[in-house]
Amino acid sequence: MRGGWWRRIAAVMGGLMRSDDPMLSLTRQTLLVALVCVVADVSHFLLRATGPLTALQWACVGAIAVVDLALAGPARLSGVVAVAHAVVQAGIPVLLDRPLKCCSNEAGMMIAGYRAGAWLLGPPAFAALGALLAGVVGAYLAVNHGLANPRVLLVGGLTTALLPWMVGRYTSAHRNYLAELDQRSERERRDAQEALANALAAERSSIARDLHDVIAHHVSAINLHAGAARLGLEPGNDRLATSLSAVETASRAAMVDLRHLLDLLHGDDTDGTRQPGLDNLDELFDGVRAAGIPARFTTSGVPCELPESLGVTVYRIVQEMLTNALRHGDPSGVDVELAYRTTSLALTTTNRMPDAVVPRPGGGHPDGGHRRGLEGIRNRARLFAGVTTCGLEADGRTWRTAVAFPLEAGA
């Protein structure tokens, strides 16, 4: 039975030792300190005993063990525990005769003094110190039957009560200092983040103002001049009127997108305007067809639900592909295919190049431009781990641009 109890205690202590919970770790350390105090003080008492213990002596052993175990209690009871230790410190010499007269709770007294200095503030802390000093003085007077050597009493008071109490005060002050440093560091970090956010907001506002002052002015001028030119056409010139209408429509759509982007830069999206996505692809093709260029759009595979951000990216890439086809392709038109596959989404555009265009060595764009549109496509695709390929087909006339986005299984 006794072995079973020891095994249970060992299992509990093993669980405490293995725990990574900070609160449980603190409880474990406090309990270990209390147990070490019990072992030290009780062992000192028993080693000084010369024979079998009497009932009164066993009661003193129990009192020592109880007050030492109380050191594992809540920190708010540190004052009460200090008073209890002082009572035991002074009471045992009064109750017992030599050689057990000087055997008391020395280890527990020092830990109680440390706890009182570390956890108590103001009058309760000094009251606990006074109780501990009173316990030391009472024990000395009971052992020596008077004030035989004041220097011994002074050293005992310093080592048993005052010094542990002062160490506890220092530990508490150091802990508060470190906490203040952490709070100051956290405040500085928050202030730095707020300053960075304000700087970014100011920069976005500056960019928005520049976009509004420069680009919006030119786009509005394009719209006005296209409308004026269309209204000034002679009857019968339907093809040119259609082209000018397409210019008006495209410029108005550009203004809508520009205003939405300006709202985003200003941090204002309260109107609930949503970025265009896959559902708006038909509008792009209608604009290209209105300009007189055939635009064919096909889909294959089983459509699946895509993240909204990926849909916006696909829309912008198709927009750039169509723009490139209008700028660099011949009037035969452009073909766009969107293929839903098991683990990927493939977007492909093909258009024929004019006869006068000569292929550039190294796979560059035949017109020798800066290829900013292709770089924009690549950059957008990289945001979603997409891979972009482009170049002339084997016939030397067909330009092909393809983007493949990986999709998670079951997307």
Secondary structure, 3 states (H helix, E strand, C coil): CHHHHHHHHHHHHHHHHHCCCHHHHHHHHHHHHHHHHHHHHHHHHHHHCCCCCCHHHHHHHHHHHHHHHHHHCCHHHHHHHHHHHHHHHHHHHHHCCCCHHHCCCHHHHHHHHHHHHHHCCCHHHHHHHHHHHHHHHHHHHHHHCCCCCHHHHHHHHHHHHHHHHHHHHHHHHHHHHHHHHHHHHHHHHHHHHHHHHHHHHHHHHHHHHHHHHHHHHHHHHHHHHHHHHHHCCCCCCHHHHHHHHHHHHHHHHHHHHHHHHHHHHCCCCCCCCCCCCHHHHHHHHHHHHHCCCCEEEEEECCCCCCCHHHHHHHHHHHHHHHHHHHHHCCCCCEEEEEEECCCEEEEEEEEECCCCCCCCHHHCCCCCCCCHHHHHHHHHHHCCCCEEEEEECCCCCEEEEEEEEECCCCC
